[in-house]
Amino acid sequence: MNRNYYNNMGNVGGANEAEFCPDCPTQTIYDPPITQYENYYHPQLVNVIQNIETVKQHHCCPVYQHQYTHTEKNVMVSSVKKKKRAKISSKKRSNK
């Protein structure tokens, strides 16, 4: 994997791409501290009463019914078949 992000710069200062290395200073950054928690759980009985309501919803859904139209047309076609003649070489024509 080529990590040189300056590939599109071409030749810089007469040096070819393999020799080119920019002078980038090292930087140090500090992320904010991470807080870790350790959780301990203890059982506690809680009575939950849940009411259930049923709502019957009715929806209209499109059901596609395809209908087609049909057209006809009459076209005249020639019954004469065109045959290609075989080419006769110039030697055969001169013999006739």
N, C-alpha and C positions, 0 to 999 in steps of 0.2 A: 504494500500500500504506500503510495507516494504521499508524504505529509508536507511536501513543499507547496504552500498555497500561492506561490508566486509563479506558477507555471505559465500564465498568460503574459508575463512581462517580457518574454523573449530573452535575447542576449542583453545583459546589462554590463556596461563598461568593458565590452569586448570578451567577457568570459562566457563560456557556453553554460547551458542549463545545469549540467552535472556539477560544475564548479561553483555555481552561484549559491550563496547562503547569506541571508540578510542578518544584520547585527541586531538581534532583538534582545533587549535586557531581560533578565529574569525578574519576575514579579512574585510577590507573596501577598496573599489575601487571607483574611481570617473570617470564617463564618461565625454567626452568633452561636452561643453555646446551646447544646441540646439538653433538654431536661428529660430524664427518664423517670418513669413512675413504676412502682411495683404495687400491683393491686391484689388485695386479699379479700375474698368474698365469704360471707357468712349467711347461712340460710335464714330467711325471715318469711313467715307465712303471711300471705296477702290474699284475701278472698276477692275474686273478681267476678262481678255479675255482668254478663254481656247479653244485651237484648239484640235479637236478630229480626230485622225487618226485610221482607221480600218485596221487591218492586219489580213488577212484570212490565218490561218495556217492549213496545211493538215498533218495528221499523219497516219502512218500505225499501225493498231492494230491487234494483233494476235487473230484469231478466230479458236478455236480448233475443228477439225473434227475428231472424234474418228473412228478408223477402227479396227476391231477385226479379229482375226484368230481363227479357230476352228479345233480341232483334235479329232479323234475317235480311240478307241482301243477295241479289243475283249478280254474278259477274260472268261476262263472256270470256271464254278461254279458247284460243285457237286450237283446232284439232290437228293441224299440220305440224309434224315433228321435224325440227331442223336437225339434219345430220351433218356432221363435219366431214368434209372431203379430206381424204388422205393427201398429203403433199406429194407431188410427183417431182422427182429430182430432175434437174436440167438435162442429164444424160438420157433419161428415158424419153423426154419430149423431143429430143433431136433425132431419135431413132424412128419416130412415127412418120 
